[in-house]
Amino acid sequence: MSNIQSGTTYHLSPLVRRITASNGSVMTGPGTNTYLLGSNEVVVIDPGPADEQHIDRIQEEIDASGGRLHSIWVTHTHRDHSPGARILKHRTQAPCYGSVIPDDGFQDQTFAVDIDLYDGLQLDLEEFSIKAIHTPGHVHNHYCFWLSNEQMIFVGDHLMQGTTVVIIPPHGVMNDYIESLRKIDGLPLMQIAPGHGHIIENAHEVIHDTIRHRLARERLLLIKMDGDWQMRKDLVGKVYMGLDPRLLPFAEKSLHAHLIKLEKEGRVESDGETMWRKIHKESK
């Protein structure tokens, strides 16, 4: 599989083009994928960071097809996905479709919604139809976009190629994430277009594997919680052994989301601050 080059246009199908921003990192992989749908009336999904050069490339591609930008759709407002929308909107006056939530330290506060997304919102254009699917989990205002013409779904940070996404409390909820995976599994999918990395062909297999992985991580967490009270930061090292140290702060966020889920299920308890322990049910 070839490497993704930032700034290069990849024609994924007659309807879909991808341009990747030059913001590659340990968290974003090769960078944030921007998708262009259609050639006459173009929908841009996730214009990425506030990078003028990346926005230039998006506009060049729209112009090259002889089309116009119809609208900008944002899967969620993390700062690697949505800040480019402000620049693109300023240049073109195209409306922004998205959803905003209170800032938790990770939100792009420059993003302004023109049309609020809701579950099932559908846009029908001459070349294609696109539908918004509310998929909370990674963060509460996360949406996937279903391109029924090609049985392709644009998943932002709901799924990633070759790795798992971070669930960030309080707006990220582990049980919501698992239920959202099951929700998109109910669609007739052929391909997953992630916010980072290559197209994923075996859509349903990847969804099932991701659910199994999360539940296995949860079982391991419960095993490592045998004993007395433990600090969350200590549990991370036990549950994510061998993980790249640069990723441990993000792994702790997902572990926290697991703990919150388990607490709601009555399987663990917290001291209200930093300590957690497993609840041992008395045998009857």
Secondary structure, DSSP 8 states (H G I E B T S, - for coil): -----TT-EEE-SSSEEEEE-S--BTTTBT--EEEEE-SSEEEEE---SS-HHHHHHHHHHHHHTT-EEEEEE-S--BTTTSTHHHHHHHHH---EEE------SSB-TT---SEE--TT-EEE-SS-EEEEEE--SSSTT-EEEEEGGGTEEEEETSSBTTB-----TTT--HHHHHHHHHHHHTS--SEEEESSSS-BS-HHHHHHHHHHHHHHHHHHHHHHT-SS-EEHHHHHHHHSTT--GGGHHHHHHHHHHHHHHHHHTTSEEE-SSSEEEE------
